[in-house]
Amino acid sequence: MSQTGETVKPQLGSLGGPQAPRVVTSAGSGGFSALAGRMVPWFFVGLFLLFVVAFLIAPTVVLVVQTFIGDNGFTLSYLTGLWDYQYRIAFENSIILGVASAFVGLVGGTFLAYSTLQPGAPPILRSIVTSFSAVATNFAGVPLAFAFISTLGSLGMVTIALKHIGINIYAMGFSLYSLTGLTVTFAYFQIPLMLIIITPAIEGLRAQWREASDGLGATSLQYWRLIGLPILAPSLLGGFLLLFGSAFSAFATPYALTDGNIALVTIDISNVLSGNVMSDPQVGAALSTGMILVMAVVLIIYSLTARYAARWRR
């Protein structure tokens, strides 16, 4: 018996000689260790679920309750009030901004990803583009707005440089403080985000498919129309929906860039919740509920497309 109270059983080797003693631990300590090993993952899962309930589910329930409950009980006035002109325009502008910026990100990010994955592209090019995309994707809010004001604002560096060669982009109708300007600004992080999303899907295109297509006499256009794009379509649509949701729910960049002069849903929510002239939490809750409904539709479509795209990765 060892000094710790554990039983040591000597064993004989295959040739009859003594073998190193084997320590037999008690069943109680082994059972406790196994139980603790099983409980630790559940502990962190519980913390995550608690976080989701406290900061996602509970606020959503509060918003829905405030949308349908007024001073005199149940009411639909706040929800039907979303059809008023000012709120309808805000939803239209937010959807237009989301679709336009998502389309620019989809086209730019897809072509950039395809170019960097070409066999003849320098290996360092992909490393540079991927590293920049990882940084640019997280560069938003007030810093991004300030960067574009300094670059493409009415007194920005690029604007003044173009004036010196006879090009006045503001006289041509461009304005950084419009939906067009917001689309250009959002492209800074939408294109890198799409590149990160679509790169694995493009890498999944097998070279054998292109070789078989060429062997059967198909043109490059026929390959992409009949093989490449159908395979990439679910990933492209899923990326488009993610970009749309990112632009549709953005607040800091549009507010810092336009000072709230463009009607967007997120800016209207800020105005009715913290405005100096009008404060109406129920209207803000109704606007938030409308955004949740739009995003819920987007997430449902994305989940369906992601499930369809999964079979191409098997």
N, C-alpha and C positions, 0 to 999 in steps of 0.2 A: 504494500500500500504506500502511495506517495505521501509527501508531507501535506498536501492539500486535501487529503481524504479521498482521492480518486483511486479506483482500482486499476492496478497495472497487471496485465496478463502477459507473461512471457510466451513467446511462440517459437517453434522450431523451424528452421529454414528447410528448403527442399533437400539439403544434404545432411540433415540431422543436427546442424549447428544452431546455436542460439541466434535469434533474430531480434531486432530492436523492439523494445517493449511498446505496446499499443495502449494508448490512454483511452479509457472508456468513460465518457462524461455521463453525468446523470441525465435522466430523461427530462427532469424539470427545467434545467437551464437551457437544454436544446429546444424544448417547446416554447419557452419564453422568447428565445432569440428568433424562432420562426414566426411567432405571433407579432413581435415587434417589426420584423421585416415586412410582414403583410400590412401592418397598420400604417407605416410611414408613408407609402404612396397614397393611401386613402386620406391621410391627414392633409397632404398638399392638394389633393383633388377637392376636399371639402373647403379649403381656403379659397380655391379658385371659384367654386360654386357660390360661396358666400360673397365673393367680389362681384360676380355676375349679377346676383340677386340685388345687392346693395346699389350698384352703379349702372345697371342696365334695365333689369326687369322692374324694380321698384319705381325709378323715375318714369318709365314708360307707362306704368299703371297710373301714376299720379297725373301724368299729362292727359291720358284718356279720360280719367274721372273729371278733371277740370274742364275738358272739352264738352262733356255732356251734362255736367251739373252746374247750375247757376244759382243765383240767390233764391229763386223760387222752386228749386228742384230740377228735375230732368228737363233738358232743352236741347234743341237742335239749332238754335239761332247762331251759335258760335261757328258751328260747322258749315251751315249754309252761308254764313258771312264770308267764307273764303271765295265765293263767287263775286264779291264786290270787285269793282274795276281795279283798285290799287293792289289787292292781293292776287287777283287773277293775272295781272301783268307781272307781278313778282314771280309767280310760278312759271309763267311763260318764259320770262328772261332766264330763270334758273335752268329750265329744261333746255332752252336754246344754247346757253353757255355750256351745259354739260354735254350735249350732243356734239356741238362744234369742236370743243376742246378734245373730246374723246375721239372724234374722227381724225383730227390732226395728229394726236398721239398714236392712234392706230396705224395710220399710213406711215408717219415718220419713224416710229419705233420698229415696225415690221421691216421696212426697207433697210434701216440701219442694221438691224440684227442679221438680216440675210446677207448684207454686204460684208459684215465682219466674219461670217461663217463660211465665206467662199474659200475653196482650197488655195487659191492664189493670194489670199490676203495675208499680210505680214502677221506673224503670231503676236507681236507686241501690240498690234492694233486692237485686238480683242481685249487684251488686258487693260489697255488705256480706256477704251470705251466702257467696259464693264465697271471699272473702278469709278470713272466719272459718273456713270448712271447710278451707282449705289449712293453717291454723295448728292447728286442733283435731285434724286427722288425725295430726299428728306429736307430739301432746301425750299421752304415755303414761308408763308406768313409775311410779317412786316419786313424781314430782311430781303425777301424776294421782291416785294413791292418797291422798296428803296433802291434795289439794284436796277430795276427796269425804269424807274423814274430818272435815275442818274444816266441811263443809257438811251432810252427812247422817249423820255419826257419832252416837253416843249423846249427845254433848255438842256436836254441830254447830250452826251458826247457824240453819239451816232447821229442824232438829229442835226446838230451844228455842223458836223463833218459833211453830211449830205448837202446842207445848205451851201457850203463852200464850193461844191461842184455843180450847183444849180438845181438840186433836188430838194423840194420842200414837201415832206411827206404829210405835214399837217394841212398845207394848202390843197393837197390832193384828196383830202377827206379822212385821212387816218387820224385817230386819236387814241392815245394810250389809256384814256380814262373813259372808255366805252366798252361795249361787249366785244368788239373786235380786239381792242387792246388787252382785255382780260383773256381772250382766247390765245393771243400771242404770248402773254405772260404765263398762262397755265401750260403752254406747250413746253416750257423749260423743264418741268418735272413730269409732264404726262408722257413725252417721248421716251425718256429714260425708263419710266415705269413700265411702259409697253415693251421696251426692249428686254427688260428682265423677265417679263411674263412670257413673251413669245419665243425667247431663245431656246428653251428646252423642247418646245413643240417643233421648231425648225430642225433642231438636231435629231429629232425622232424620225425625220424623213429618211428612209433608207436609200442608199445609193443604188441598190438592186432595182428599186422601182424605176429610177430614172434610166438605168441601163436597159431594162426590159422595154420601157417606153421608146427609147431610141432604137432598139433592135427591131421593134415592130413598125418603125417608120413614122412615129408620131413627132410632131413639131414641139418646140418648147411651149408654145401657147396651148396646144392640146394637152401636154403633160400637166400644166398648172390648172387648166380648166377641168380636166377629168380626174386627176389624181391628187395633185398638190393641194389645191384650194379646198376640195371636199374634206381632206384629212385635217387641214389646218382650220377649217371653218369653225368648229366648236371652240377651239382655243382663241381664235380671233374674236368671236362673239363674246366669250367670257371676259377677255381682256377689255373689250369695248365697254362692257357693262361695269367693270371695275373702275375704268377711267371716268365713266359717266357719274358713278356714285361719288368719286373723289371730288369732281368739279361741282356737282350739284350741292354737296353739303359744305363746300368751302365757305369760310367766313373771314378769316383774318386777312388774307391777301386782297379780296375785293374791297373790304372796308378800308384797309390802309391805302389802297391804290386810288379809289374813287371817293373816299371820304363819305361813303354812304349815299352818293348821289344817284346810283343806279339801283332800281327796284329789284332786289333779290330776296328770296324767302328768308335766308339767314339774317340779312340786314334788317328786314321787317320785324323778325322775332326780337332782335336786339332793341329796335326802336320801341316796340310796345312793352317790353319788359323793363327797360331802363331809360326810356325817353323822359326828357324834362317837361314836355308838353302833354303827352298822353302815356298813361301806364295802364295796361289792361292785361293781366296775367291770363285770363281765359282766352283772349284772342291769340296770345302767344302760344298757349297750349294747343289751340286748334291748328295754328300754322305748323307747329311741331308734329302734330298728329298727321297732317297732310303730308309732310316730308317723310314720316315713318311709313305711310302707306305707299308712297312712290318708291322708297328704298326697299320695302318689302317685296314689291313686284319685281324690282331689279334683282334682288337676291334669289327669288324663286326662279326667275329665268336663268340666272347664272348657275344655280345648283343643277337645273335640268341639263344645261349645256355641258357642265363639268362632268356629269354622270355619263353623258353620251360620248364625251371626248376620252373618257377613261379607257374605253375598249380599244382605242388606237394605241395605247401605251402598253398593252399586254404583250 
